[in-house]
Amino acid sequence: MIIRKSLILILLFSIIILSEDETNSLKIKSSYEVGQIEVGGPYVGIEIHKSFPMINRISFYYPVANSIDISEDYWKRENYRIMSMGLKIGNEPKFILEEEAWKVLQTPYDVEFHKNIFNSEIKIKYEFLKTKPAVAADFIITNNSDSSKTYEVYLRFETILRTSHTYDLFDSGISRISDDKKLLTVEYDFLQTGNSKIFFYNVGEQPEYTLLNIDMENFANPDEYWLKSNQPYESSTKNSNSYAIFIYSKELQPGESMNITQLIGSTKIDESKEVIDYSSKNYKKEIDDYKNYILTNSVNKEVIKTGDPKFDFTTDWALAVLKTNAHYIDSIIAPMPAQAQYNFYFTHDVLVTDLAAVNFDLERVKNDLEFIMSLANEEYVIPHAYYWKDTEYKTEFADHDNWNNFWLNIVTASYLRSSDDKSFVEKLYPYLTKSIETALLTIGEDSLMWSFRPDWWDIGKLYGPKVYMTALAARTIEDYIFISTKLGLNIDELGKYEKLATGLKENMVQKLWSDEYKFLMNYYEPGKLDPHYYIGSLVPAYMGMLDHQKTTELVKTAKNNMVDEKVGIYNAFPMDFQTLGDYLKFSGNEAGDVYYYFNGGIWPQGNAWYTLALIRNGQKDEALKFIKNVMTLDGLMNGPNGQPAMYEVRNGNKNDPSEYGKVDKPQFLWAGAWYLNCLYNLLFINNDSWNITFDPYLPEGIKTVSGTLNIAGNKANIEVSGIGEEVGSVYYDSVFYPSLVYPSELKKIEKVQINLGEAKFPIVSASNSVLNSAEIADDKLVIKISAFNGHKNKTEIISPWKPESIQLNSVTRADLITVESDNGSFKIQIEFKHNSTSEEVIMVKFKR
């Protein structure tokens, strides 16, 4: 047992020893089983399980979404492979490669496998073309013996197609082989498959035999046919399933290699010759272009740099995932959830990704919002999903019980704060208004948001008040108010909306907070409490809707009941949804087994919401530790069943070592985005509705953190340095400015420097109105803000000086201010109601 544990530790740590070149190329070596790998490009993605290089699924996104997939059980799809490989080495008997873990070298944009067999090295690599619909599959066999040997290599691929969404099977295509045996094609001239042609083109070693099918009467499958037959090999003339079978033969001297390279792709029938000809001549350049595109937008992006390689490498990987998870759909390349699963466009996945991307990539966010508008209907109802189904592209629209109505407003507000692009947001405004109106159809008589589904899920059908939807509704309304104020639109209605948002938050606390559970709880239906803890209840904590005491209690409850420090936070607890299927109206086992999927699995947004709640509560050291343990690649690889991953869902079954920590869909779009979102909130900013507000943090042992942040349409460099937790000074383009809240008067700022330490002057630390300016004049701090008539403002100041008096619009108002003293510094809070849309001027006089 001791030997076994030591071996495991060696393997775990061996995967992160990388050269500088490998780090700069985002390469990770794994010498043990990697449970699941998904990798791909804009047009093709592949799925591989258990570190065995035979592909389980190929997803084609062009001309429409189809896949080569023979799985019969989604939950056990690792057991089905669409290819096989066989070898005959010298005088040794033929054999088919059997499932076992190979050494893996993977990046977000390609993957490579290595194995030594019978004094021969086999390297298999999958790479992707940037602008053409193909994957390049390399099979390199090297003779490492001391004598000459003849190698026979057998490759077999399935050629059936499964359609997107309906998953219909097509296996009656027209197959053809070129005269030179290099090219095998299968035409599926059906509208459901997009009149596509799949192709296998040999651009390396030329096959000696290319076969379409085999005699199924005498052999169980093509592998058995090859094993039991001798040359010459022939396709069967009998009715048989269609395959793509290639057999190569070459004598290799010691140290010599044979290089088989196949381009596997899918294209329109009428353009196939052009696509195949171009790809065969330019595939190496296409592969390099794709790799360089990903690295340019990740390693070379300098979005966040902490100096800690565990964080910085994960940041680069996450940025790469945001770029690799973009695929062809209906004439454009659009963000999609994964590489080889979910061949759909999901508005939710795009929007929550943009919550992070808005900090460093405004063009991406604007393009995404434009695409969402293009898919909306004439009544401004936005899409929930967009995909190819049967004979056409279909749009599912967001109904009144759909989270996209919320996320659209929240992301647009973030975009406006970061870009100051009022003209574009004005185009979005009718969609924002419609989304608000649609969502509010589910507000109950109790002034809470009701939903059919538990928490954030998209399954179940039992109507009752829900925490997650109520919190999102309140924040959405607040962001809509901010947008309307900035645009000067719908001003007369904003007071009503603000009252509604305030009521939602107050009722959520009064009616859904449980002193017994010390948590925000949901109801299945009226009067029937849902006794589960859900991750969605963390959302109001991270959005600042609870007081400090309740936030502390809620986070503590989550930690005690839901958090596994080795893998993350359970989606729900207890995990008993397998017994509630009939009551909650689930379809079969769609909730998943215990500790998995919705039934207690670990989801990236849950980890993020828990982290963001800790950050909001001032527990940044604990948040840092949690991120490092379960969200960085290093933490994931060194955890149970560890592997490099930005996953969709992770298994939390600590009672079964074979399941514990395993991931599904390991390169998932919004997992990367939530990681980045957490880092931005940990190190630089907070989640403020009205302004970009800095909330800096330096991890222990790190002298400086830096990053990129979009501010008012300009990309600025942010640098945090110093000692301690308090803010000493703030500089915008090297000029001191007394505010952590970014003021609208500053334009085109290129650098923000925040020094931690002892403050020498008062600094504005928060305001829930638009901050126009702040200025120190002798012993006075003058703050100018704007909102709308009736808006309740709260502005906070941190100061080394004691406040002596306060004026609002030149009128002394001692009743507006409260002061807390803490070790010689002062925390000042000012509250008042705006009397108009005009600018309000606050002046605080200090005693120095």
N, C-alpha and C positions, 0 to 999 in steps of 0.2 A: 504493500500500500504506500509506503514512504517513497519508493522508487517511482511509482505511478504519479504521485503528487508532484514530485520534483520534475518529472518529464513534462507534466502539464504546465508548470510554471515556466520552464524553458521555452516551450512552444508559444505560450502567451506573450512573453516578452520578446521573442524573436521576430514577431511580425512588425514591430515598430522601429527596428534598426534600419535606417535608410540613409543613403548618401545624400549629399546636397542636391545633386542632379535629380535623384528620384523624388526628393521632397518638392523640388521646383516643377516636376512633372506630375505631381499628385499621385505617385505610385505607392502602393502598399503591398508588401509581401506577406503571404500567409502560408505557413507550413503545416497547417492543420485544416480540418474541414470548415469551409465557409458555407453555412447552411443554404443561402440563396444569393444569387447574383442576378441583377438586372442591369443591362447596359445597352446603349443605343445612340442613334443620331436622329436627325429630323425626319427621316423616312422609314427607318427600320429599327426595331428593338428586339433583344433576345432575353430569354429567361433560362437560367441554368441553376441546378440544385446540387448540393452536397459536394462541391468542388470537383465534380466529374465533368469533363468538358463537352460531353454530348448534350446538345441543346434540348431543352424541354419544350420551348415554344419560340416561334418567330412571329413577331407582330409587324405587319406591313401597314403603313399609314397612307400609302399612295398606290393607286389613284383614289381608293377609299380604304377604310380600315378593314382589313382581313387578317387572318392569322393561320399559320400552320400549327395545329394544336390537336392532339389526339386524347387529351385527358378526359376522363369520364367522371371525375369527382374533383370539384374545385379545391376542397380542403386537403386533398391528397395528390395534387397535381405534380408533386415532385417524383411520383412513381411512373410518369409517362414521358418518354423521350421520342423526339421526332427524327432522330438520326442514330446511326451506329457506325463504328469503325472497326475494321479488322486488319490483322497483319500476318504475313508469312515472312519469316526472317531466315534466309538461307535454307537449311534442311530441316529446320524446326517445323512442327505442325502449325497449321493455321489456327488463329484464335481471334475471338471478338473481344475487344476491350470490355472488361467488366467494371461495374460501378465501384469506385473507390476514390478516396480523396487524393487529388494531385496538388502539387505546389501551385499557388496562384499569385500572379502579379496583376493587380487591378487598379484602375483609375475610374473616374466617373465617365470616361469617354471610350475606354477599350478594356479588354481583359485578355490575359495570357496564362496558359497552363503548361506545366512542365512535369515530365515523368521519365525515369530511366527504366527501360524494360529490356532484358536480354542483351546487355551491352549496347543498347541503342537509346539515344535520347530522342524523345518526342516532345515537340513544342507545338501547341495549338493556340492560335491567337485570332481574336475577332475585333475588327476595326470597321469604322463607318465612314461613308462618303458624306461630304457636306451638302452638296447640291443635287445629288442623284440618288435614286431609291435603291440602294444596295448596301449589303454588309460584305466585307472582304474576310473570308475565312482562310487562314494560313495553317497548313499542316506541314511542319518541317521535321523530317526524320533524319537523324545523323547516325552513321555507323561508328560506334566508339570501340569496336573490337579491333583486334590486330590482324584481321584477315578480310579479304574481299567477300561480300555477301550480296545475293540478290534479294531485293525487298519487293514484296507484293503488298499493295495497300488497297483496302476495300473501304469505300464510303457509300453509305446508303441514307437517303433522305425521304421522308414522307412528302407527298405533294398535294395532299388534300387541303382544302381551304375551309375555314370557319368564318362566317360573316360577323360583322360587328353587331353588337346588341342582341340580335335574335339568336346568334351562335348556330345558324343553320349550316349543315354539312354539304359541301360540294366536292364530289370526288369523280366527276365524269368529264374532266377537261380533255382537250385535245393535245396529246403529247407529241413532241417532235425532237429529233436529234439531228444536229448539223452533220454534214458529210465528213468533216474533220474530227467529229466526236467531242469537240470542245464545248459545245453548247447544247443544253437540254432545256426545252421550254414546255410549259403547260398553259394552254389558253382556257380561260374561264369566261366565255363570251356570254355572260349573264348580267342583267342589270343589277341584280343583288350584289354581285361581286365587283361592280364597277367596270365590267368588261376588261378584266385585268389579265395580264400574262405574267406568270412567275418564271424566273429564269435561273439557271445554274451555268455559269460561264467559267471555263478553266483558263486563267491567264498565266498560270505557272506550268508545272509539269503537265504534259498532255496525257489524258487517259488512254490506256490501251483498249479498254472496253467501256462503253457507255450504254446502259440498259434502262429500259422503261418498266419492265415487269418481269415476273418469274413464274414458273410453273407451280401454281398453288395446289395442284392435285398431288404432287409428289413431295412437296416441301412445305413446311409450316409457314415459312417466311423467307425473305431474301437472305437473311443472315445464314440460315441453315443451308440454303441453296449454295451460297459461296463456300461455306465450310466443307460441304460434301461433294463439290463439283471440281472439275479440272478444266483448264483451258482447252478449247475456246469456250468462252461464256456467251450465251445468247439470250435475248429477250424471248419470252414465251409468246407463241401465237394464240394461245388459249385465253379465254376471258379471265382477266386477273386485275388485281389492284394495280394502280400506277405508282411508280416510285421514280426517284432519280438515283441511279446506281452508277458509280464510277470505280473502275479498277485500274490501278497503275502498277507498273513494274519497272524496276531499275536496279542495275548492279552498282553497288557503292563500295568504293575503296575505303580503307581505314581513314576516318576523319571526314569523309565526304558526306554530303547531304543531298536529299531530294526535297524540293520545295513545291508543294501542291498549294495553289491559291485559287480559290473559287469566289466569284462574285455571285451572291445570291440576292435576288431582288424581285420587285414587282412593279410593273408599269402598265400603261395603257397598251392594248394590242396594236393600235395603229402607229404608235411611236416607239415600239420596242427596238427596232433596228437602230434607230438613232441613239437611244439611251444606252443600249448595250455596246455599241461601237465607241461612243464617247467614254463610257465608264471603263472599258477595257484598256483604253489608251491613257486615261488620266486618273486612274483610281489612286495611285500613290500620292499625287498632288492633292486630290480630294481628301484623302485621309489626313495628310499633313495640314491642310487648310482647316479641317474640323478640329484637330487637336490644338492648333495654334489659336483658333477662335475661342475655344474653351479656356485655355490657359491665359489668354489676354484678358478675359473677363473674370478671372478668378485669382490666380497667383499674382498676376501683374496689376491687379485692381487697387490694392492698398486700401481696402474699405475699412478694416479695423486691424490694428496691429498692437498687440499687448506686450510682445517680447517673450511670451510663454508659448513655446512651440505646440503644446497640446491644444491651446485655443486657436492659435493662428493657422495651424494646418487644417483644423476643422472649419474655420471660417472660409478658407480657400476652397475646401471641398464643398461646403454649402453653396458658395457662389457658383461653383461648377455645376452643381445639381440644378440650380435655377436656370442655367443655360442649356444643359443637356435634356432637361424635361420640357422640350418644345418640339412639337411634331406637326406634320402637314395635316391640314383639314380644310377642305373646300377652298383651295387656291392660296392659302396663307400658312405660315408657320406660327402656331399659337401655343401658349403654355398648356401642358397637360400633366396629369398627376404622376405618371410613372413611365418607365421605359417600355414595358412589355405587357402591362395590364391596364385596364381602364382606357380603352381607345376612344375616350370621349373628351369633350371640353366641358369642364365644370366651373361655373362662375364662382362658386364658393372658394374653390382651390386657388383660383387666380387672385381673388380679392384678398384673402388672408395672406397670400404670398406678397402682395403689393403693400401690405402694412409694413413689411420690412424693406422692400425694394424702394419705397418712396424716399428713404433716407439717402440712397446713393444712385438711383436710376430712374429719373423722372420720365425719360422717354419711354421706358418700358411700361410704366404705370399709365401714362397717357394713351399709349397704343392699346393697352388692355381695356381701358374705359371706353375708348372709341369703338372697339370691337363689340363690347357689351351693348353699347347703344345701337350698333348696326343690327344686332340680333333681336332687339326689342320690338314689340308690336306697335301698331298705330296708336294705342292708348298708353304708350310709354311703360308698359309692363316689361321688365327685364327678363332675360333667360335664366333658367336654373341649369340647363344642360343643352348641349348641341352635339349631334352625332349623326353618322350615317346609319340608316335603318332600312333594310329591304331594298328600296328603289330610290331613296332620296335622303337629303339631309333633313333631320327633324329638330325642332326646338321644343324643349319643355320649358314652360314659363313659370316664373316664381309666383306661387299663389300667396294667400294671406298668412299661411303657416310656414313661411320659408325664411330662413336666416339671411338670404341674399339681400332682402329688402333692407336689412340693417347694415350689413357689411358694405354695401354700395355707398351709403352716406358716410360711414366711418372712414372708409378709404378716401373718398372724395375730399373730406375735410382735411385729412392728412396731406393729400396732394396739394390742396390750396395753401395750407400753412407752409409747405416746403417749396412751392413753385411761385406763389402769388399770381397764378395764371387765371385771372378772373374771367377773361373772355371764353376760355374753354369750359370752365366750371359753369358759366352761364348757359352753355349749350346742354350741360348735364342736368340743369336745375329741374326741368319738367320730369325727368326720370327719378330724381331724388324725391320730389314732392309726391309722385305717384307711389313710390315705394313706401313712404311714410303712411300715406292714406290706406294703402293695401294692408300693411302690417297692423295698423290700428283697428282693423276689423275684428281682431281677436282679443281686444281688451275686454275684460270681464267687468261685471258690476262691482266687483271688489277692487277695481283699479289695479289689477294685475294682468299680465299677459298670459293668455291661455294657449295651450298647444296640445295636439294629439299625441305627440311623441315624447318619450322620456328625454329630458335634458337636451343635448345637442344632436341627438340621433336622428336618423331619417327612416326609422322603422317604428312600428307600433301604432296603435290608434285608440287612444283613450284620452278624453278631453278634460283637462284640468289646469290650474295655475302652475306656472313653471318659473323657476329662478332665472335660468339662463336667458330665456326670451324676455323676461321683464328687465333684466339688467341691460341687455343689448338694446331694447326699445328706448330705455331712458338715455343711454349714451348716444344713440342715433338721433334722438330729438335734440339733445344738446349740440351735437355736431351740425345738425340741420339749422339750428338757431345761429351758430357761428357763421356758417356759409351764407345764410340769408342776410346777416348783419354786414358781412364783408361786401356782398353784392348789392346791398340796399334793396332787397326784394322781400315782399311779403311781410314788411315790418309790422303792420298792424296786428298780425296774427301771432307774433313771437311771444307776447306775454302769455297768451293762452297755451302755447306749446311749452313754455317754461314751467307754467303751473302744472301741466300734465307730467312733464319729466320729474319734477319735484315730488309729485304725488306717487308716481311709480316707485321711486326710490324709498320714500317713506313707508308706503304700504308693503313693499318687499321686506323691509326690516320688521315692521310691526306684525305682519301676518305670516311671513315665511321663516322668520328666525325662530329657532327652537332652543329654549334654555336647557331642555333635557338633552338634546343632541349636540348643543353648542355648534350649530351649523345652520345654514340656510337650506330648508327642506322643501320638497315639492309635494304636490298632491296628484294621485292617480286621476281622481275625479272629485267633484265637489264633496267635501267632508271626509274623504278617505286619504289619509296621509300616506305618502310613499316613503317607506323607512330606509331608503337607500341614500348613501352619500354619493354624489355625482361630482365630476370635475367641473361641470358648468357653474357650480356654486362658488368657484374660485374667481369667476369673471368679475362680479361686483367688487370683490376684494382688490383685484389688481386695477380696476377702474376707479378706485377711490370712493366707493359708494357707502362704505362702512366706517364707523369710528374706529379709533385705534384699538380699543378694547375688543370689539367684536371681530375685527380683522385678526388680532392675535389669537383669539379663541378659535376662530374658523381654521386658520392655518395650523394651529396645534392639533385640532381634531383631524384634519386631513393627514397630518404627519403620523398621528397615532393609529389611524385606521386604514389609510389608503396608500401610504408611501412605503415602498420597498427600496431601501437605499442602494441596492445593487442594480435595479432595473428601472425604477421610476415609480410613477403614481398610477394606481389602478383607475381605470375609466369609471368604475362603479364598485361599491361595496355595500352589502355582501354580494357575492357572485351566485345568485340563485335564479337567474332569468330563464334557465332551462326548465324551471317549474312554473313559469308565468306566461308561457307562450300563448295559451288560450285566452287568458285574462287580458293580456296586452295586445292580443291579436297579431302576433308575429306569424311570419310565414315559415313553417318548419323550424330549422335550427339556425335561422339567420342571425340570432343574437350571439351564436358561437358557444363553444364549450366553456366550462368553468376556467377562469383566468385568461380567457382569450377573447379576441374581437370585442364586441360591446360588453360581454359578460366578464368584465374585470381585466381585459387586456390593457396594455400600456400604449397610449397614443401620444404623439408628439405635442399636440396642443395641450394635453393634460399636464405634461412636464413643463411646458411653457407657462401655462396659467398659474401653476403652483410657484414657479420661479418668479413670475411677475408679481404675484401676491406677496411673496417674501420681500421683494424689492420695494414694493409700495409701503410695506410695513417697516422699512428701515433695516431689514435683516439681510443686508447685502453680502456679508461674509458667508452666511448659510446658503444664499442663492448661488454664490460662486462655487461653493463646494458641490451643490446639487448638480449644477451644469457640468462641472468637471467629471463627476461620477457617472452620470447617465446620459449626457447629451454630447460630449466630445467623442471623437472617434477613438481616442485612447481609452476613455472610460468604457465605451461600448465593446471594444476589442478585448479588454481585460475583464469583462464581466462574464456572467454565465452564458455559455454557448456564444461567446463573443465573435463579432465580425465587424468590419467597417460598414457602417450603415447610417443613412438618414431615412428611417423606416416609416411605413404607414402604421403598423401595429406590432407590438412585441408581446410574447407570451410571458405571463407572470406566475406560471405554475411552479412555485418553489418546491412542491412535493414530488415533482418528476424531473430529475436531472436531464433527461433527454429532451424535454420541452422548455425548461426554464430559460428564459432570455432569448429564445429564438425569435427571429424577426420575419415579417412578411413585407414584400415590396421594399427592398432595402435602399432604393434611391428615390425617395418620395419628395415631390415638389415642395409642399408646405412644411415638411419636417425641416428642410434646410432653412426655409424662411423664418420659422419660429425660433430656431437657434439664433439667427442673426438678430431678430427682433429682441430676444432676451439680452444679447450682448449690448445692443444700443441702449436699452433701458438700464442695464446694470452700470455701464461705464459713463454714459454721456447725458441722456435725456430722460424725461418722464412722460407719462401718458396724459398730456394736457389737451383740453379741447380748444382753447382760445389762442394759444401761442406755442411757439417752440420754446421750451423751458429746459434749461440745463440742470442736471442733478448729478454732478461728477462723482466718480469713485475710483480709487486706486487700490487694486489688490495688494495685500502684504507682500513685500519683497520686490515689487515692480515700481520703478521710478517714474516711468512715463507711459501713458497709453495715448494712441493717436488714431484718428479715423477721418472718414469723409462724411460730410453731412450736407444735404441740400437745404439751403436757407434762402427763402424768397427768390427762388429761381437761379441761385448761384451755388456752385459747389465749393464748400469751404472745408479747410483742414481744421480739425479739432484736436487740441492737445491738452491733456490733463497731467499736471505734475505737482510736486510738492510733498507735504507731509501732513498726515492727520485726516480728519473727516470733514472739518469745516472749510468753507470757501474763504480764501484770503482776498483774492482779487480776480477780476474778469477783464480781459482785453479783447477788443475787436479790431483787427488789423493794427495791433500794437498800441492801441489807444485805450486807456482805462475807461471802463463804462460801468456805472453802478447798478448793473442788473444781470441776473441769470436768465431773465425772461427776454427773449430777443425782441428789440423794438422795431416797429415798422419804419421808423425814420431812417434806419441804416439800410443802405442799398449796396449790393454787389460786394459783400464782405467775403474775403478770401481766407481769413485765418481767425480762429477763436482760441485764445489761450486762457485756461483756467488754472489758477495756482491755489493749491490747498495750503491752509495754514491760518495764521491769526489775521482776522479782518482788520483793516485800518479805516475803512469807510463803510457806511450803510450800503446794503445791496438789496435790490428787489429780488425776492426769491420765487414769487408766484403771483399770478393774477388771473382771474377768470373773466376779464374783459380784454379787448385788444390793447396791448401796450403800445402807445405811439412813441413815447420817449421817457427818459429818466435822466435827471441831471443833479449833480452835487454843486451847490453854490454856498461856499463858506460852511455854515452849520445847518444848512437846509437841504433837504432832498425833495425835488419837485418831480412829480410823476403825472404824466398825461395819458389818460385812457379813454376808450370809447366803446359803446355797446348800443343799447336801445332803451327807450323809455320803460321804466319799471324793472329793468334787469338788476338783480341783486349782485353787487360786486363784492368779492373778497380779495384783498391784496395783502401779501405778506412781505415783510422786510426782516432781514437779519442785520444786526448793527452792533458795533463795539461801543456806541454812544447811547445814552439814555434819551428817549424822546421827551421833549418838553411840552410841545403843543402840536396841534394838527389843524389845518384849514382845508376845507373843500370848496373850491370855486371862490376863494378869498374870504370865506366865512368860517370862523373858528368853531370847531365841532369836537369837543372833547368826548362826546358820547359815541363816536365812531371807532374808537381805538381800544384795544386790549394789549397788554404787555406782559410777557413772561421773561424773567431774568434767569440766566443759566451760566454760572461761573464767569461772571463779568461781561457776558454778551447778552443781547436782548432780542427776543423774537416778538415782532410787532405784527398785529393783525388789524386790518382796517376793513370795515364792512359798511356799505351804504347802498341805496338804490339810485340808479341813474334816472335823471329827470328828463332826458331827451336823447336823441341820437348824436347830439353835439359832444364835443370833447369835454371831459371832466378833468379838473386839475386838483391834485392832492399835493399839499405841501406839509411836510413834517419838519419841525424845528427840533434840533437836538441840543442837549447840554454836553459839551465836550469836556 
